[in-house]
Amino acid sequence: MRLTADNINPNVRRAEYAVRGELAVKSEDYRARLSKGDASLPFEQVISANIGNPQQLDQKPITFFRQVTSLLENPELLKNEDVLINGLGYKTDVIERAKWLLKQVGSVGAYSASTGVTAIKESIAKFLERRDGFPADPAHIYLSAGASSGVNTLLNVMCVDKSTGILIPIPQYPLYTATLALLNATCVPYNLDESKAWGTDLDTIKKSYEKATAEGIDVRCIVIINPGNPTGASLSEDDVRAVIDFANQKNLVIMADEVYQTNVFVGKFHSVKGVLRQMQKENPGKYDSMELASLHSISKGMVGECGHRGGYFELVGFDPEVEANVYKYVSIMLCAPVISQCLVELMVNPPKQGEPSYELYNKEYTGIHEGLRERATALHKAFCQMEGVECAEPQGAMYLFPTIRLPKKAVDAAAAEGRQPDELYAHQLLDATGICVIPGSGFGQADGTLHFRTTFLAPGTEWVGSIVKFHQEFMDKYR
Amino acid sequence: MRLTADNINPNVRRAEYAVRGELAVKSEDYRARLSKGDASLPFEQVISANIGNPQQLDQKPITFFRQVTSLLENPELLKNEDVLINGLGYKTDVIERAKWLLKQVGSVGAYSASTGVTAIKESIAKFLERRDGFPADPAHIYLSAGASSGVNTLLNVMCVDKSTGILIPIPQYPLYTATLALLNATCVPYNLDESKAWGTDLDTIKKSYEKATAEGIDVRCIVIINPGNPTGASLSEDDVRAVIDFANQKNLVIMADEVYQTNVFVGKFHSVKGVLRQMQKENPGKYDSMELASLHSISKGMVGECGHRGGYFELVGFDPEVEANVYKYVSIMLCAPVISQCLVELMVNPPKQGEPSYELYNKEYTGIHEGLRERATALHKAFCQMEGVECAEPQGAMYLFPTIRLPKKAVDAAAAEGRQPDELYAHQLLDATGICVIPGSGFGQADGTLHFRTTFLAPGTEWVGSIVKFHQEFMDKYR
């Protein structure tokens, strides 16, 4: 029997991943048409605001990182240090770091140990210790091909079947629901509180947990995404504490997706690990059985090296036999890309003040951070002026997730096309302006609400103006 | 309830992956002890013959590839072409290729389209056309993070549950059984014919297929690994034709794992795609409904860039809706590492005769190929002299897979330890010599036979002598 959509794995068929779905495919078609000189489209460029892909838009890679990786790729260059320094402007710390990393990995073309290069795990542990003020153990750190791969590993180990429930924030990054669909496990949604800038609301979480438990679901884990994707929220320490306390009461694993930890504009980032260690210190014994998996990535932040597919996760409090199964699972795919492991090392251990590359590094890092803040603010300002649109102040991550209130006629027109209203909106926005955003329905949203997610990575203000203009025309059309 | 080995995903618990299992972990411990100056071990170095990891041992990366990737990592270097050429010896074709690839990918730090960079897929299609003499369509080529990731994708799409059967050669690369265990699908084993240098035997395949079908299994696919892992066999055109014809009769997808296609020492490599197209030409209409997935990788061959995690697969004859699900599945993990996609491009489109980098490229490529052949021959010669050992002549891949006949006392000693006899042998070999091989039981083997798999990547002949000496002592000990 030939394979057909009807007889393949129904879990794959059911999985949905809007970030790379129909809209993204259509936007790539438009891009291809434009590059072939097609002048029939009403725009001159496609702006991929559907995905946090900093270097596709304007973000330049950090010079120190790329100088080091160029030497890792071609260690023969290290035979000409004079040329590197005097001819190409490489600083001595670039050369030293490359030599040190090469000593650790051998060749970036060789497999590393399954969980990653030992010395890189040690660097990560030192970073976590500096960040949180509490020690970290390299033995419980796992390098991964981006945070997505880490999430995949952890959900594969945790989920048995439909009876396993995982608490997922709504709206969520659709990797979570897609992976749960692939595993045929149950998504237990809990709504974030839009009225409190998309913070967590413990009552809502409790209700979701209790409803699922009453239905016989074995709820095992709560996912938090902080700073939030798609919401852009940055959780307060109180919110983090409340989630930890609840997870501890119910014996839930916490999966902390913290890939946007440096993309914070308001307040500061509170890592679950740091807050947990603090709570353990304050309440001896009380939180000792907590299980926590925290994920980080080179894809986001000021690093923005998502094309390299690098990241890591740290496990805290896991049973050693469970960790042995995590090890086995990651070993089947052999190891994370070694050059991406090196980029993780560079991210967690960047040039320090006084070192030759520090000044430029700091200038680039700060420049990217400020640029993102400015773009977020400009976009937010535009949204606030749009009819029927409300948008929380930008706090973190790379996204804004405005509420849009659409006229009834637009809702009806969407229904006639078999689409959600925000899907119709996003399609028309793309068709009219070349700007690709993802409708809120791709992430999940409270019943009766409509949103879209846009990154604020694209440079310039012209595209912001295009959204404003489109929005007005859309509203007028369906009024 | 806390996670324990008893309540996690039983599919993960059940999966086995010997290549990175207990022996590999122990060998890494030995390596760490040696590097800390531990002098209590009876050897001075660990030789990881358990895994095809060329650059961990002696294989140098191809200069052209790494010069290009160094420029991809740091495009700023292209502002100093003079220094690159006159100071560092980069040839003009290195610079041109880097510029062309950068034009295609933007930045290697940016996500590409989910299935890979279009221009790279076009390069692969041209390579396939040159290799097979028949056209290939870039729209059906998918870049992946090594062939392992491609196998994972394809099995995830094909397998529904225990009722889905996949024909797997025995012995096999344990990625296949591990992935089937994760999917809770059924491995339908078919033994390769050791008496015919590990070729395929159609009667054996038929019997396995019929037995599984009689048990109600929906057999959907036959995997062939050519050249063979762990066997080192290189299939004849007749064997490939017979498998295609059988798959066509039974409507089986063929999954052709061809990652060792350039590691061939005897005869020539026959791609399933090329043979299928030839058969389709010879028999118009007869093979038109065949579904084929062929996989290739940058990890093996003379490229040996496994640490970069790159590869691709090509689909032939798949239903468009099934391909849409393949697309969706790969999009959830976003894209293969972009620098590894560029290495795929370099592999399939290396310098041509007359181009500035050709001479060195050709010298390096030929040198690696000849070196592997010499090492394989030396190791084979040693095995032929060992008591109770038989080994097929090296034909391809990076492995020898000798039969070992062990004394009854050794079999009893293994049973007393709860191990397979070849496992006992491999542990004692590692403990005595620092050489890590994988027992045949980690790959599957015909009942009553024992083997081990070793790579022939390690340089020198000393380690070969250590195996010979250990073997004699082991035989004497248990005689």
Interface residues (C-beta under 8 A of the other chain):
Chain A: M1 R2 L3 T4 A5 N7 I8 N9 P10 V12 R13 A15 E16 Y17 V19 R20 G21 E28 A32 I51 N53 P54 Q55 Q56 P61 T63 R66 Q67 T69 S70 L71 L72 E73 N74 P75 E76 L77 N80 V83 G87 L88 V105 G106 S107 V108 G109 A110 Y111 S112 A113 S114 T118 A145 G146 S148 S149 N152 N156 V157 M158 C159 V160 L175 A178 T179 L182 L183 D218 R220 N251 V253 S289 E291 G304 E305 C306 G307 H308 R309 F318 D319 E321 V322 A324 N325 K328 Y329 S331 I332 M333 L334 C335 A336 P337 V338 I339 S340
Chain B: M1 R2 L3 T4 A5 N7 I8 N9 P10 V12 R13 A15 E16 Y17 V19 R20 G21 E28 A32 I51 N53 P54 Q55 Q56 P61 T63 R66 Q67 T69 S70 L71 L72 E73 N74 P75 E76 L77 N80 V83 G87 L88 V105 G106 S107 V108 G109 A110 Y111 S112 A113 S114 T118 A145 G146 S148 S149 N152 N156 V157 M158 C159 V160 L175 A178 T179 L182 L183 D218 R220 N251 V253 S289 E291 G304 E305 C306 G307 H308 R309 F318 D319 E321 V322 A324 N325 K328 Y329 S331 I332 M333 L334 C335 A336 P337 V338 I339 S340
